[in-house]
Amino acid sequence: MPSFASSRRGALSALLVTILIWAYSWIVMKQVLAHTGPLDFVALRFLLGAAVLFAAMLFARQSLRPPPLWPTVLIGLFQTAAFQGMEQLALLSGGAGHVALLAYTMPFWAVLLAWLLLGDKLGAHHWLGLVLAALGLVCIMQPWHAMGSVLSNTLAIGGGAAWAVGTVLSKRLFRRQRVSLLSLTAWQMLVGGAMLGVIALAVPQRPFEWNWPVIGALAYSAVLASSLAWWLWAIVLKRLSTTEASVSSLGVPIVSVLLAWLILHEQPSALEGLGIVLVLLGLVAISGVGTRQR
């Protein structure tokens, strides 16, 4: 029991750090579009992030041999290429806070896929958390109002669905084989970054401006938001259930909305404030606070 508690405590700590890093990354992703094309930036971000992780593997004297090939390729295509590519494109016409919220419809897709493919069971507190979080997201997104272009909204939600597929594929791989978290993160990021690079070369975009804002955005995105955070996310997926990890990650768009309000002046309405409260209550319910003791 102590080892389980310690492992769970470490996973929750990793989840908290990941939430903070990813929340601010949405602000960075939006701001950098004033200096570069979306696909150029996201491809460079993940190729650099993969390079950082491979360097970490060499430093830790880990084998550079890739994990099981096809699962790793599929995870890279869905979790990095499709998810991140679509979200960066969605930010062209959508606000950082709203795009982040639409991307984080991921937990609902992930819970459904985990139930269908992994046999995850949902308890009463899971259902309560899902309902509260769903109501909160409806209040925040306000689908009866226009929120940017239809294309931006479609890309953001599609990216969230792609991330859900990558999440479930990762969880299934962890259950079937013993895989190095660092190796899987590095290789799937390399696959996704390479695919994004090919697409970026084929799609016309605005000229890439090499300046300090872009360099700072690449450094933050590659080292923290890509390398460190995705490695921490792999730890979370391995140690927590798919439902807990996916729904708890809704903390990212909540913090993103607040940061977009403070930095980008995307002021949330009273209804959006209510939605944030409902999502927070959903996170408490989904975590099963009090149920484990009983």
C-alpha positions in Angstrom: 0.0 0.0 0.0 2.7 2.6 0.8 4.3 2.0 -2.6 1.0 2.5 -4.4 0.3 5.7 -2.5 3.8 7.0 -3.3 3.4 6.1 -7.0 0.0 7.8 -7.1 1.3 10.9 -5.3 4.1 11.2 -7.8 1.6 10.9 -10.7 -0.6 13.6 -9.2 2.4 15.9 -8.8 3.4 15.2 -12.4 -0.1 16.0 -13.5 -0.1 19.4 -11.7 3.2 20.5 -13.3 1.9 19.3 -16.7 -1.2 21.4 -16.3 0.7 24.6 -15.5 3.2 24.1 -18.4 0.5 23.3 -21.0 -1.8 26.0 -19.8 0.7 28.8 -20.6 1.8 27.1 -23.8 -1.6 28.0 -25.4 -0.7 31.7 -24.8 2.7 31.1 -26.4 1.2 29.2 -29.4 -1.2 32.1 -30.1 1.4 34.9 -29.7 4.0 33.3 -32.0 1.6 33.3 -34.9 2.4 37.0 -35.4 5.9 35.9 -36.5 5.6 32.6 -38.2 3.3 30.1 -40.0 1.5 27.6 -37.8 2.8 24.4 -39.3 6.4 25.6 -39.5 6.3 26.4 -35.8 4.7 23.3 -34.6 7.0 21.1 -36.7 10.1 22.8 -35.4 8.7 22.6 -31.9 8.4 18.8 -31.9 11.5 18.0 -33.8 13.5 20.1 -31.3 11.6 18.5 -28.5 12.5 15.1 -29.7 16.1 16.1 -30.0 16.1 17.2 -26.3 14.6 13.9 -25.2 17.1 11.8 -27.2 19.9 13.8 -25.6 18.3 13.0 -22.2 18.3 9.3 -23.1 22.0 9.4 -24.0 22.8 11.2 -20.8 20.8 8.6 -18.8 22.6 5.9 -20.8 19.3 4.5 -22.1 19.1 2.5 -25.3 18.0 4.5 -28.3 16.2 1.4 -29.7 12.6 2.4 -30.5 9.6 0.9 -28.7 7.3 -1.4 -30.6 7.2 0.2 -34.0 3.6 0.4 -35.2 2.0 1.4 -31.8 4.7 4.1 -31.5 4.0 5.4 -35.1 0.3 5.5 -34.5 0.7 7.3 -31.2 3.0 9.8 -32.9 0.6 10.4 -35.8 -2.5 10.9 -33.5 -1.0 12.4 -30.3 1.6 14.7 -31.9 0.9 15.3 -35.6 -2.9 15.4 -35.7 -3.6 16.9 -32.3 -0.9 19.6 -32.3 -1.2 20.4 -36.0 -4.9 20.9 -35.9 -4.8 23.0 -32.7 -2.1 25.3 -34.0 -4.1 25.8 -37.2 -7.3 26.5 -35.1 -5.4 29.3 -33.3 -5.1 31.3 -36.5 -8.7 32.5 -36.2 -9.7 31.3 -32.7 -8.8 32.8 -29.3 -6.3 30.9 -27.1 -8.8 30.3 -24.3 -11.6 29.0 -26.5 -9.4 26.8 -28.7 -7.8 25.2 -25.5 -11.3 24.5 -24.2 -12.5 22.9 -27.4 -9.3 20.8 -27.6 -10.0 19.5 -24.1 -13.2 17.8 -25.2 -10.5 15.0 -25.3 -11.5 13.5 -22.0 -15.0 12.7 -23.2 -13.7 10.9 -26.3 -11.0 9.2 -24.2 -13.4 7.9 -21.6 -15.7 6.5 -24.3 -12.8 4.8 -26.1 -11.3 3.5 -22.9 -14.7 1.9 -22.0 -15.0 0.4 -25.5 -11.3 -0.7 -26.1 -9.7 -1.1 -22.6 -12.6 -2.2 -20.5 -12.3 0.6 -18.0 -15.2 0.7 -15.6 -16.9 4.0 -14.5 -18.0 4.4 -10.9 -20.7 6.8 -9.7 -18.2 9.5 -8.9 -16.8 9.2 -12.4 -20.3 9.8 -13.9 -20.9 12.7 -11.6 -17.6 14.3 -12.5 -18.3 13.8 -16.2 -21.7 15.4 -16.0 -20.4 18.4 -14.0 -17.5 18.8 -16.4 -19.8 18.5 -19.4 -22.1 21.2 -18.1 -19.1 23.4 -17.3 -17.7 23.1 -20.8 -21.1 23.9 -22.3 -21.3 27.1 -20.2 -17.7 28.0 -21.2 -18.1 27.2 -24.9 -21.6 28.6 -25.2 -22.4 26.7 -28.5 -25.4 29.0 -29.1 -23.0 31.9 -29.8 -20.4 32.2 -32.5 -16.9 31.4 -31.3 -14.5 32.2 -34.1 -14.8 30.5 -37.5 -16.5 27.1 -38.0 -13.2 25.8 -39.3 -11.3 26.8 -36.2 -13.9 25.1 -33.9 -13.9 22.0 -36.1 -10.1 21.8 -36.0 -9.9 22.3 -32.3 -12.5 19.6 -31.5 -10.9 17.2 -34.1 -7.5 17.7 -32.5 -9.0 16.8 -29.1 -10.5 13.6 -30.6 -7.0 12.7 -32.1 -5.4 13.3 -28.7 -8.0 10.9 -27.2 -7.0 8.2 -29.7 -3.3 8.7 -28.8 -4.1 8.5 -25.1 -5.9 5.2 -25.4 -3.3 3.8 -27.7 -0.6 4.7 -25.1 -2.6 3.1 -22.3 -3.1 -0.1 -24.2 0.7 -0.2 -25.0 1.5 0.2 -21.3 -0.8 -2.7 -20.4 0.6 -5.1 -23.0 4.4 -4.4 -22.8 7.0 -2.9 -20.6 8.0 0.3 -22.4 10.4 3.1 -21.4 8.4 6.3 -20.9 11.3 8.4 -22.1 11.9 6.3 -25.2 8.2 6.2 -26.1 7.8 10.0 -25.7 10.9 10.7 -27.8 10.1 8.4 -30.6 6.5 9.2 -31.0 7.4 12.9 -30.9 10.0 12.3 -33.7 7.4 10.5 -35.8 4.8 13.3 -35.3 7.3 16.1 -35.8 8.6 14.5 -39.0 5.1 14.2 -40.4 4.3 17.8 -39.5 7.6 18.9 -41.2 6.6 17.2 -44.4 3.1 18.8 -44.3 4.7 22.2 -43.5 7.0 22.0 -46.6 4.0 21.3 -48.8 1.6 24.0 -47.5 2.3 27.8 -48.3 2.6 29.9 -45.1 3.8 33.3 -44.0 7.6 33.8 -43.9 9.4 32.5 -40.8 10.8 35.4 -38.8 13.8 34.6 -36.6 13.6 37.0 -33.7 13.7 36.8 -29.9 10.0 36.2 -29.4 10.1 33.2 -31.8 13.3 31.8 -30.2 11.7 32.2 -26.8 8.5 30.5 -27.9 10.5 27.6 -29.5 12.6 27.2 -26.3 9.5 27.1 -24.1 7.5 24.9 -26.4 10.3 22.4 -27.2 11.9 22.0 -23.8 9.0 22.5 -21.4 5.7 22.1 -23.2 6.9 19.3 -25.5 9.8 17.4 -23.9 9.2 17.7 -20.2 5.4 17.9 -20.2 4.8 15.0 -22.6 7.2 12.8 -20.6 5.3 13.8 -17.4 2.0 13.0 -19.2 3.3 9.6 -20.1 4.0 9.0 -16.3 0.4 10.1 -15.5 -1.0 7.8 -18.1 1.0 4.8 -16.8 0.1 5.4 -13.1 -3.5 6.7 -13.2 -6.5 5.3 -14.9 -7.4 6.6 -18.3 -10.5 8.3 -16.9 -8.7 10.0 -14.0 -5.8 11.2 -16.2 -8.0 12.4 -19.0 -10.7 14.3 -17.0 -8.2 15.7 -14.5 -6.3 17.3 -17.4 -9.3 19.6 -17.9 -7.4 21.8 -15.4 -5.3 23.0 -18.4 -8.1 24.9 -20.3 -9.3 26.3 -17.0 -5.9 27.9 -16.3 -5.6 28.8 -20.0 -8.8 30.8 -19.9 -7.6 32.7 -16.9 -4.2 33.4 -18.5 -5.8 34.4 -21.8 -7.9 36.9 -19.8 -4.9 38.3 -18.0 -2.4 38.4 -20.9 -4.4 38.4 -24.1 -7.4 40.3 -22.7 -9.9 37.5 -23.7 -12.2 38.4 -20.8 -14.6 35.5 -19.8 -18.2 36.3 -19.2 -20.2 35.5 -16.1 -21.5 32.3 -17.7 -17.9 31.2 -18.5 -17.0 31.8 -14.8 -19.9 29.5 -13.8 -18.5 26.9 -16.3 -15.1 27.1 -14.7 -16.6 26.4 -11.3 -18.6 23.5 -12.6 -15.5 21.9 -14.2 -13.5 22.3 -11.0 -16.3 20.5 -9.1 -16.2 17.8 -11.8 -12.4 17.4 -11.2 -13.0 16.9 -7.5 -15.7 14.3 -8.2 -13.7 12.4 -10.8 -10.7 12.2 -8.5 -12.8 10.2 -6.0 -11.9 12.4 -3.0 -13.2 10.6 0.1 -14.2 7.4 -1.7 -10.8 5.8 -1.4 -10.8 6.2 2.4 -14.3 4.7 2.7 
